[in-house]
Every structure is written in C-alpha cells, then in structure tokens.
Amino acid sequence: MPNEIWAHKLQPIEFTIFSYLCYCQSHNRLGDLTLEMIATGVHSTTNTVKKYIESLISKDLITDEWSLAPSLQCSSYKNFFTLPNEIFLLKLPPSAFMVYAYLLLIEDRKTHTCHPSYNTIAADAGLSKNTALKSINILLETGLITVKPSSYYDKSGMKWKGNNLYTILPIHSAVDIFHQRQFRKLEIDTAKSRFAAQTTV
C-alpha cells in the first residue's frame, strides 16, 4: 500500500476497496475482476463498491481499469507499507480495517509495536474518537493486536498515564480464531435447525 494514500483522507469503505484493488493488482487479478468479486472481497454490496470505485477514479487514485494511478506506483519500498493478504478473510468492518492498516503503517518493524493516542489514531484515520475506540476493541477481539497500558515519569518524578502500547500479532493467529468462530457458529446453526425440525414433526 502506498503511504501517500493517507493524505487523501478516504472514508473507511473507500480505503478498504482501494486496499483490495492493490491486493488484486499485486497478484495480477485485475483483468478478471468484477464488481461482484470486489463486493465479496470487501464484504459489502455491489452498489456500494460501484459508488466508491467511481469516487476513487474521480480522485485519480485508480484508473478506469481499476489499477493504481501512475502517481501511486512507486518502486521505492520506503514509500509503501504492507498488509497481509489474509486480512480480507476476516470480514473486518471498514473502520477496523482502516485502523489496523494505520497501526501497520506506524509500527516499529523490528518490535511490531506502536503507541499512538486514541486522538492520533482518530485524526490520522479520519474517524471519530469513539469509532477509533470501537475499532481497537474489534481488533483485540479478532486477535490481530494486543494492547497494554503504559506510563511515564515527568522531570519532577510525577507518574503519568501514557498512550497504550499496541503489538501487531502474526496474522495466522487471527485467521485461526476466525475459523474456530465460524465453525462454532455453524455448529450452533445446525443444532438450531435440527431442533426446529424436531419441534415441527
């Protein structure tokens, strides 16, 4: 993902669609891509995808063929950050997807940690503080990050509460959790169907 994308202050669903198109382009999948396939990939509706693809085109972020605009196709690695391919399997709400991407943008690549404030996350991602908080909780529940409180001492020795320390976890852990929950949901739905069938006999 090009770092420059953050300067455009995209809406969460717009950002998610752009990210998915980047993923498809990097895997040479744009040629066969349809609106329906994008909608499935970002867990949205075809009408929503159509609306925001038109918006991305009007902002010169993608071409009419849905590839990245030439201005965003930079070969220098320092101008990009990476999203794991598996992130699209987890069906994250767009705001949570965007916050996760932001944490990856600013993380320390060696420790996989960062410590932005809620206000910073909200401002840089173009979200309300409340939405940023909810998104962090979703990422926690999904198993994508851990959060630890921090503190610091000022020059006079007074202890103050610092920003949370976020650690980005390996994506495969979150994928495992997702599949376990999906399997559990399937078991519950199957049990409900059986019970309903028995009570109607």
C-alpha positions as CSV (number, residue, x, y, z in Angstrom):
1,M,0.0,0.0,0.0
2,P,1.4,3.4,-0.9
3,N,1.9,5.7,2.2
4,E,0.6,8.6,0.2
5,I,-2.9,7.1,0.4
6,W,-3.3,8.5,3.9
7,A,-3.1,12.1,2.6
8,H,-6.3,11.6,0.7
9,K,-8.4,11.1,3.9
10,L,-10.5,8.3,2.4
11,Q,-13.7,7.0,4.0
12,P,-13.2,3.6,5.7
13,I,-15.1,1.6,3.0
14,E,-13.3,3.6,0.3
15,F,-9.9,2.8,1.9
16,T,-10.9,-0.9,2.1
17,I,-11.9,-1.1,-1.5
18,F,-8.6,0.7,-2.6
19,S,-6.7,-1.8,-0.5
20,Y,-8.4,-4.7,-2.1
21,L,-7.6,-3.4,-5.5
22,C,-4.0,-3.0,-4.5
23,Y,-4.1,-6.7,-3.4
24,C,-5.6,-7.8,-6.7
25,Q,-3.1,-5.8,-8.7
26,S,-0.2,-7.2,-6.9
27,H,-1.5,-10.7,-7.6
28,N,-2.3,-9.9,-11.3
29,R,-6.0,-10.4,-10.7
30,L,-7.4,-7.1,-12.1
31,G,-8.0,-8.5,-15.5
32,D,-10.8,-10.8,-14.5
33,L,-12.1,-8.7,-11.6
34,T,-15.8,-7.8,-11.4
35,L,-17.8,-5.5,-9.1
36,E,-19.4,-8.6,-7.6
37,M,-16.0,-10.1,-6.8
38,I,-14.8,-6.9,-5.2
39,A,-18.0,-6.7,-3.1
40,T,-17.4,-10.3,-1.9
41,G,-13.7,-9.4,-1.2
42,V,-14.6,-6.4,1.0
43,H,-17.8,-7.9,2.4
44,S,-20.0,-5.1,1.0
45,T,-22.7,-4.6,-1.6
46,T,-22.2,-4.2,-5.3
47,N,-23.9,-0.8,-5.3
48,T,-21.6,0.4,-2.5
49,V,-18.5,-0.8,-4.4
50,K,-19.6,0.8,-7.6
51,K,-20.1,4.1,-5.8
52,Y,-16.7,4.2,-4.2
53,I,-14.8,2.9,-7.2
54,E,-16.2,5.9,-9.1
55,S,-15.1,8.1,-6.2
56,L,-11.6,6.6,-6.3
57,I,-11.4,7.2,-10.1
58,S,-12.6,10.8,-9.7
59,K,-9.8,11.4,-7.2
60,D,-7.2,10.0,-9.7
61,L,-6.3,7.2,-7.3
62,I,-7.1,4.4,-9.7
63,T,-7.6,4.3,-13.4
64,D,-10.8,3.4,-15.3
65,E,-9.3,-0.2,-15.5
66,W,-9.1,-0.2,-11.6
67,S,-5.3,-0.3,-11.5
68,L,-3.4,2.1,-9.2
69,A,-2.8,5.6,-10.7
70,P,0.7,6.0,-12.0
71,S,1.5,8.6,-9.3
72,L,1.0,5.9,-6.7
73,Q,3.1,3.2,-8.4
74,C,6.4,4.0,-6.8
75,S,9.2,1.4,-6.8
76,S,10.8,2.7,-3.6
77,Y,9.9,0.4,-0.7
78,K,10.1,3.2,1.9
79,N,7.0,4.8,0.4
80,F,4.9,1.7,1.0
81,F,3.6,-0.4,3.9
82,T,2.3,-3.9,3.7
83,L,-1.0,-5.5,4.6
84,P,-1.2,-9.3,5.0
85,N,-3.2,-11.0,2.2
86,E,-5.2,-12.9,4.8
87,I,-6.7,-9.7,6.3
88,F,-9.5,-9.9,3.7
89,L,-10.7,-13.2,5.1
90,L,-11.5,-11.8,8.5
91,K,-14.6,-9.7,7.4
92,L,-13.5,-6.7,9.4
93,P,-15.7,-3.6,9.4
94,P,-14.2,-0.9,7.2
95,S,-13.3,1.3,10.2
96,A,-11.5,-1.5,12.0
97,F,-9.7,-2.5,8.7
98,M,-8.5,1.1,8.4
99,V,-7.3,1.3,12.0
100,Y,-5.4,-2.0,11.5
101,A,-3.8,-0.6,8.4
102,Y,-2.8,2.6,10.3
103,L,-1.1,0.6,13.1
104,L,0.8,-1.3,10.4
105,L,1.8,2.0,8.8
106,I,3.4,3.4,12.0
107,E,4.6,0.2,13.7
108,D,8.3,-0.4,14.6
109,R,9.2,-3.0,12.0
110,K,11.5,-4.8,14.5
111,T,9.3,-5.0,17.5
112,H,5.9,-4.8,15.7
113,T,4.7,-2.2,18.3
114,C,3.5,1.4,18.3
115,H,1.9,3.7,20.8
116,P,-0.3,6.3,19.2
117,S,-3.0,8.0,21.3
118,Y,-6.7,7.5,20.5
119,N,-6.9,11.1,19.3
120,T,-4.0,10.5,16.9
121,I,-5.5,7.3,15.5
122,A,-8.8,9.1,15.1
123,A,-7.3,12.1,13.4
124,D,-5.0,10.3,11.1
125,A,-7.6,7.7,10.0
126,G,-10.3,10.4,9.7
127,L,-12.5,8.7,12.3
128,S,-14.3,9.9,15.4
129,K,-12.6,9.0,18.7
130,N,-15.5,6.7,19.6
131,T,-15.2,4.9,16.3
132,A,-11.4,4.5,16.8
133,L,-12.0,3.0,20.3
134,K,-14.6,0.6,18.9
135,S,-12.2,-0.4,16.1
136,I,-9.4,-1.1,18.5
137,N,-11.7,-3.4,20.5
138,I,-12.7,-5.3,17.4
139,L,-9.0,-5.8,16.5
140,L,-8.4,-7.1,20.1
141,E,-11.4,-9.5,19.8
142,T,-10.2,-10.7,16.4
143,G,-6.8,-11.5,17.7
144,L,-4.9,-9.1,15.5
145,I,-3.4,-7.0,18.2
146,T,-2.7,-6.8,21.9
147,V,-2.9,-3.6,24.0
148,K,-1.0,-2.7,27.1
149,P,-1.3,0.5,29.2
150,S,1.9,2.5,29.7
151,S,3.1,5.2,32.0
152,Y,5.9,7.6,32.2
153,Y,7.6,10.0,34.8
154,D,8.0,13.7,34.2
155,K,11.1,15.7,35.2
156,S,9.7,16.2,38.7
157,G,9.2,12.5,39.2
158,M,5.4,12.5,38.8
159,K,3.9,9.4,37.2
160,W,1.5,9.9,34.3
161,K,-0.6,7.6,32.2
162,G,0.9,7.2,28.7
163,N,-0.5,6.0,25.4
164,N,-1.4,2.4,25.0
165,L,1.3,0.1,23.6
166,Y,-0.1,-1.8,20.6
167,T,1.6,-5.0,19.4
168,I,0.6,-6.4,16.0
169,L,0.3,-10.1,16.2
170,P,1.0,-12.7,13.5
171,I,-2.0,-12.8,11.1
172,H,-2.3,-16.6,11.2
173,S,-3.4,-16.4,14.9
174,A,-6.3,-14.2,13.9
175,V,-7.2,-16.5,11.0
176,D,-7.3,-19.5,13.3
177,I,-9.6,-17.7,15.7
178,F,-11.8,-16.6,12.8
179,H,-12.1,-20.2,11.5
180,Q,-12.8,-21.5,15.0
181,R,-15.6,-19.0,15.5
182,Q,-17.1,-19.8,12.1
183,F,-17.1,-23.5,12.8
184,R,-18.7,-22.9,16.2
185,K,-21.4,-20.7,14.6
186,L,-22.0,-23.5,12.0
187,E,-22.4,-26.0,14.9
188,I,-24.9,-23.7,16.7
189,D,-26.9,-23.0,13.5
190,T,-27.0,-26.7,12.7
191,A,-28.2,-27.6,16.2
192,K,-31.0,-24.9,15.9
193,S,-32.1,-26.2,12.6
194,R,-32.3,-29.8,14.0
195,F,-34.3,-28.6,17.0
196,A,-36.7,-26.6,14.8
197,A,-37.2,-29.7,12.5
198,Q,-37.9,-31.9,15.5
199,T,-40.5,-29.5,17.0
200,T,-42.4,-29.3,13.7
201,V,-42.8,-33.0,13.3
